[in-house]
Amino acid sequence: MFESAEIGHAIDKETYEAEVPALREALLEAQYELKQQARFPVIILINGIEGAGKGETVKLLNEWMDPRLIEVRTFDQQTDEELAHPPAWRYWRQLPAKGRMGVFFGNWYSQMLQGRVHGRFKDPVLDQAIHAADRLEQMLCDEGALIFKFWFHLSKKQMKARLDSLKDDPLHSWRISPLDWQQTRTYDRFVRFGERVLRRTSREYAPWHVIEGFDPCYRSLAVGRILLEGLQQALQVRTESLHQAMAPIGDSIDRRSLLGSLDMSVRLDKADYQHQLIEEQARLAHLMRHKAMRRHALVAVFEGNDAAGKGGAIRRVAAALDPRQYHIVPVAAPSEDERAQPYLWRFWRQVPALGKFTVFDRSWYGRVLVERVEGFCSEADWMRAYSEINDFEEQLHDAGIVVVKFWLAIDEQTQLERFQEREQIPFKRFKITEEDWRNRDKWPLYRDAVGDMVDRTSTEVAPWTLVEANDKRWARVKVLRTLNEALEAAFKRDKKHRKGH
């Protein structure tokens, strides 16, 4: 893959200066059109050999284009906050919005390559990182992003010639960084693993572009032309994603009987409820203070029928804890800023650090529930969301986050009674809206959507817990008990894993 970068392309300065004005004008025009359309973001990944012109080229792009619409991010050093979150968290929170461009130095490819080159892990871990990068980029592209991946290359001979020309020049020796000297020792390994990564992650929707970096005129024009061509094509024709093919939802279960199989008659009397509630709250408070919690975080997802008692259950969970230990995220319709990002962006930003607990009152499952039923997204979008959600939750689990998901279920008659009660009680009227009444007409559609959701996203690392919520007391105790059991199981696995090592 790197052979073409060894040829020694060069462009004379006269040709370069003649072409730059028209290229610059066209890039600027495309950039403003990108902003005006605001239909997709542009992500530019910068990788390659030290000294091959990565920084100089990005600096030049900022001169050629409007730097106010370009966000340059570097991820070389992980902060303590980033180390306390899943690896992808630091990238998700920095994604550019629709209509803007983001340039990522030290991105996910840099991290995996440096780790492998310096022996911090072996090939199987590198292959896992490659697979994760592939999944991330496919999702971003499916969500509309335009991704450019540039590898700036120098041959070993070219790299040595550059260092020799600079080291004895007092005016330019400062341009040699410690990374330059380091790469002289690791060049062969870096290129070998770089080739492996590029071959496995160059896709039609996010191809790699290898840029020979020795001649600044050549590399600048090459990058500018590639960006311009890609931008113009995307601005002219931006249709539905190429990656919408997915097997139809199977009939592995009877989706209508899934919720119908719950015993909605279960009850707790007041005395039993008070005793069990206090017992489970004390248990949760103890677990959240346990030393093992330093290696974990907790995420609780609350979904359910309207008026199923999610708010009451969440309040009983919160009552057991110090307010500094948890954060409750009420999820409503996305804001303008959130609509300018992939749908998982606003949830990635709320992922808790180790030792913390985040409660999602509604969640990312809106994509396969309300957005599916109400037609707010295409069928292809909500169908692919199942695998994207499973991948998201697997990343959380791999980072030590315990994911607990609740569907609070009530029957139609109970919902009707609660709606009518809310309308009669002044301080509860705000809880009932015309939309709630309208949603009752779509009960069968939501029932099927819930069946598909549970069938396709109840995994070993993040199973669904169906809660019989006709009786609020039963539901609240079951929620607390499930959270406690999930934490205890995670702590037990930790202990077993440490003994095994």
Salt bridges, closest charged atoms under 4 A:
GLU6 OE2 - HIS153 NE2 3.17
GLU19 OE1 - ARG225 NH2 2.70
GLU50 OE2 - LYS54 NZ 3.14
GLU56 OE2 - ARG175 NH2 3.74
ASP66 OD2 - ARG68 NH2 2.71
GLU71 OE1 - ARG73 NH2 3.80
GLU71 OE2 - ARG100 NE 2.56
GLU82 OE1 - ARG90 NE 3.19
ASP123 OD1 - ARG116 NE 2.72
ASP123 OD2 - ARG196 NH1 3.07
ASP127 OD1 - ARG196 NH2 3.09
ASP127 OD1 - ARG200 NH1 2.86
ASP134 OD2 - ARG203 NH2 2.68
GLU137 OE1 - LYS149 NZ 2.80
GLU143 OE2 - ARG367 NH1 3.51
GLU143 OE2 - ARG384 NH2 2.71
ASP164 OD2 - LYS160 NZ 3.05
ASP164 OD1 - LYS167 NZ 3.62
ASP180 OD1 - ARG162 NH1 3.64
ASP188 OD2 - LYS156 NZ 3.08
GLU195 OE2 - ARG199 NH2 2.64
GLU212 OE1 - HIS9 ND1 3.32
ASP251 OD1 - ARG255 NH1 3.39
GLU279 OE2 - HIS275 NE2 3.91
GLU280 OE1 - ARG283 NH1 2.86
GLU280 OE2 - ARG481 NE 3.41
GLU303 OE1 - ARG362 NH1 3.38
ASP306 OD1 - ARG362 NH2 3.14
ASP322 OD2 - ARG324 NH2 2.67
GLU338 OE1 - ARG346 NH1 3.25
GLU371 OE1 - ARG367 NE 2.91
GLU374 OE1 - ARG438 NH1 3.28
GLU374 OE1 - LYS442 NZ 2.67
ASP381 OD1 - ARG384 NH2 2.99
GLU388 OE2 - ARG384 NH1 2.42
ASP391 OD1 - ARG135 NH2 2.59
GLU393 OE1 - LYS405 NZ 2.92
ASP398 OD1 - HIS397 ND1 3.54
GLU421 OE2 - LYS428 NZ 3.83
ASP448 OD2 - ARG256 NH2 3.74
ASP452 OD1 - ARG255 NE 2.61
ASP452 OD2 - ARG372 NH1 2.85
GLU468 OE1 - LYS478 NZ 2.96
GLU488 OE1 - ARG283 NH2 2.78
ASP494 OD2 - ARG295 NE 3.20
ASP494 OD2 - HIS296 NE2 2.66
